[in-house]
Each structure stands twice: as C-alpha cells, then as structure tokens.
Amino acid sequence: MKKISLIILALVWISALIILIISLTNLYPNNVFSEHRLIVGIAFITITGFLKPIYNSVVNKGNGVESK
C-alpha cells in the first residue's frame, strides 16, 4: 500500500511538472497552456505544497513512528 501511494504521488507530481514545462517553453507552439502560464506555475507550486505533507504522512505511517 505504501509503495502504491508513493507511485501515485510521484505520477501526479511528474504530470504537473510536464504540464509546467510545456506551458513555459515553446516546444509545442499551439498548446492549451501557453495562454495561462502564470496560473499553471501557481498551480504547480500549490500541488507541490499539498503533496509534501501527504508524502510525509505516508512515509511516517509506513515507518511506524509513534509519539510518546
């Protein structure tokens, strides 16, 4: 379960990174994201911010860390 969760988190983050790269570069001249570059950048930062605590909770839950 832990590995599946981490793989899903990685796929979400990598897909957001690919969208960010496509929107900020001119690899594809007529892409959908080129008009909304600022929004895509802010969304990438937001997604990264949301995934960080989720990643930490998955890693800590898998290690069996208990507070005393």
RAWONOR-V741283 format. One record per residue. RES is the residue in one letter. SS is DSSP state (H for helix, E for strand, - for the rest). Layout:
{{RES,SS} {RES,SS}}
//
This chain:
{{M,-} {K,H} {K,H} {I,H} {S,H} {L,H} {I,H} {I,H} {L,H} {A,H} {L,H} {V,H} {W,H} {I,H} {S,H} {A,H} {L,H} {I,H} {I,H} {L,H} {I,H} {I,H} {S,H} {L,H} {T,-} {N,-} {L,-} {Y,-} {P,-} {N,-} {N,-} {V,H} {F,H} {S,H} {E,H} {H,H} {R,H} {L,H} {I,H} {V,H} {G,H} {I,H} {A,H} {F,H} {I,H} {T,H} {I,H} {T,H} {G,H} {F,H} {L,H} {K,H} {P,H} {I,H} {Y,H} {N,H} {S,H} {V,H} {V,H} {N,H} {K,H} {G,H} {N,H} {G,-} {V,-} {E,-} {S,-} {K,-}}
//
